[in-house]
Amino acid sequence: MREDITSLPVTEVFEERTGCPLCRMRLLLEERVTEYITGAALMEPDVRMETNRLGFCFPHYGMLLKKRNRLGVALMLESRLKEVEKTVFSGLASPLGPNAKKQAATADRPLHTCFVCQQVDWAMERMLATVGRLWEKESDFRRLYAEQEGLCLPHFAQISAAAVHMGKKTAPDFLRQSAELCRRTLNGLQDDITHFCKMFDYRSEGADWGNSRDSVERAIEWLTSRHPG
């Protein structure tokens, strides 16, 4: 397979065959961004301006805390709290009293932005385009893609949307293969969840749990692309 600066990170992710490849891709990007902003970029003015403005979502606050730089996280929180105070509470005072719609909208706005999400979404869009390009042009990559264990539902939706940029002759086969990967995971989960539920029936006492013990967590991960806990 011919490698270049855009294809190498994608093919490296797809060389592993466990789980959803796009979950692995997103995790790789999240790790790189959180490592960057708690390390070399922590005190860079341009980066801090954006982290102050956008903040982080709950999952990415959790990832930041795992970087073992609590002071760095605290410094970002200190300036983020000041930014939220300024953007949420300045301008709310009115001679006519509080306006419910305006106050609700203003308070809600900071809840839907995340610096890491923005960076990861930007990179994922380009990497998904590379996935489509490699699938069209490289037979080795088509083999790698077909050998994946499966796709989670959210990333199945994303890869399907990315296929609009593929050729009209190749996109249908790519979409069919992607659907097959996603459906394969779904069918296995359905069997495991059903078996898990049956194990709580008194008639199943002493029976083998098989692969069903962690099926609840795996089903949630397939539906959301995030492993619970």
N, C-alpha and C positions, 0 to 999 in steps of 0.2 A: 504493500500500500504506500502510495506517495504521501509523505508527511510535509506539512508546512506549519508556520507559526500559529495558524488558526485551527488546523485539524489535529495537531498533536495532543492538546489537552482533551479533546473530545474522544479520540481513539483510546487514550489512556484510561478514561472513565469506562469505556465500553469493553475493555479487555477483561474486566471483572464481570462475572456472570450472576452474582447474587443480588436478589431484590430488584428494585426499579433503578435503571441506569440514570434517569433524570433526577431522582432523589439523591443519588450519589453525586451527580454533577452540581446540584444546588448546594449540598452540604460542603463540597469542596470550595465553592465560591464564598459561602458564608464564613467558612473557617479563614479563608484568605482575607476577607474584608475585616472581620472582627480582630484578627491578628494585627492587621495594618493599623487600625484606628486605636488600638490599645498599646501600640508600640511606637514605631517611627513617626506616625502621623498625629500622635496625640496632641502635640503642641503646635502643629502647623495651622496658621490662622485661617487658611481657606477651608480646611477640613473641619476645624472647630466651628466655623461660622455655619456650615451645613449641618453638623450634628446638633448645634444649638437650635437651629431652625426646625429640623425634622424630628429630632429625638429618635426613639427606637420602639419597636413593638415588643410585646412581652416575651416571645420566644428568643428574640435577639438580645434583650437585656439578660436573659438567662445565659446565652452564649458568651456575652461579655464578661459576666461574673466568673465563668469557668476559666478565663484567661489569667487568673491569679494576679490581677492588677487592680485591686479594689480602690486604690488611690486614683488611678486613671479614670475608673468608672465614676468615682465620686466627683472628680473635677468636671467631667462631662455633665453629670447630674446637676452640679452647682450652677453652671451656666445655662443648662436647659431649663431649670426651674425659674431662673430670672427671665428667660425668653417667654416662657408660658405665662408668667405673671404679666409681662408687658402686653403680649398679644391677646390674652383672654380678658383681662380686667381693665385695661385702658379703654376708655370710650364707652363703657357700659353705663356710666352714670348719666341720667337724663332728668330734666326738670319735671317730666311727666311720670317719672318712676320707671322701674324695670320693665323691659319689653320681653315677654317670654320667648318669642320666636328668635329674636336677635341673640338673647343670652344663651339659649340652647344651641344655636348654630355656632356661636363663637366658642363656647366651651367644648363642643364636639370636634371642632376642626383639628386640634392637636392629637386627637386619639387615632387618627388615620394616616399618619405619616411615620416613616421609618427610614433612616439613612441607609441601613444595611439592605432593606428590601429594595430600595431604589437602585442601589448599586448592583445587587444580584439580578433584579429584573432586567436591567440594561444588558448585563453580560449574558443572561440566559437567552434573551431574544436572539442575540448574535450566535450563540452556540447552537441553538435549535436550528437556525438557518444553515449552520455548518453540517449538522446531522443530516438534513435533507440533501445538501449538496454532495456529501460523501456517499449517501445511500444511492443517489442517482449515478455517480461516476465510478465508484470503487466496489468491485465485487467482493473484496475481502471485508469491507465494512458491512456490506449487506449480510454476509455470513455472521459477523459479530452481532449485528442487530437481531438476526433471527435466533441466535443462541442465548439471548437474554432470558432471565427467569420470568420476567413479566413487567408490566407497567402499572403504576397506581392510577386511580381515576383522574385526579387533577392534572397529572402530567400527560396522561392520554389526551385530555382536552387540549393541553398546550401544544403537544406535538401534532395533533390533528389541525389546529389552527395554523401552525407554521407551514403545513403542507400546501397552503394556498400559493406559496412562492415557488413551488416545484413545477416541473413541466407537466402538461396535461396528460402525457402518455405514461409518465412514471408515478405521478401522485396516487392514482387509484390503487396500485399494487402496494405502495408504501402505507397507505391508509388501511388496507386490508390486513397487512402484516402487523401494524400497530394495534389494530382492534383484536387480532388473534392473541397477541401478547397480553393485552389487558384482560381479555375474556378468560384466558388460561388461569390467571391469578384469581379472578373472581370465582370461577368454577371450583377451584381447590378450596378457597375460603368458605364457600357455601357448604361444601361437604364437611369441612372441619368444624364450622359453627354448629351445624345440625348435630354432628356427633357429640360436640361439647354439651349441647342442651340435653341430649338423650342420656348422657352420663349422670344426670341428676335424677333420673327416673329409678325407682327402687329395683326395677327389673334389670338394670345395668350394673348392679353391684358386682364388683370383682372383674368387670370387663376392662379391656385395654383402652386407655385414653387415646392411643395413636398419636397423631400430630395435632390434637385439638387443644392441648393445655394452654397454649399462647394464642389461640385463634381469635380471641376477643381483641387483643392488642393488634394483631396483624390485620384484622378487619378494619379497625379504626384507622390504622396507618394507610391501608389501601384507599379508604374513603377520603382521607384528609391530606395525605402525603407526610404526615407527622406521626412519629411513634409516641404514644401517650406515656408521659413520665420520663 
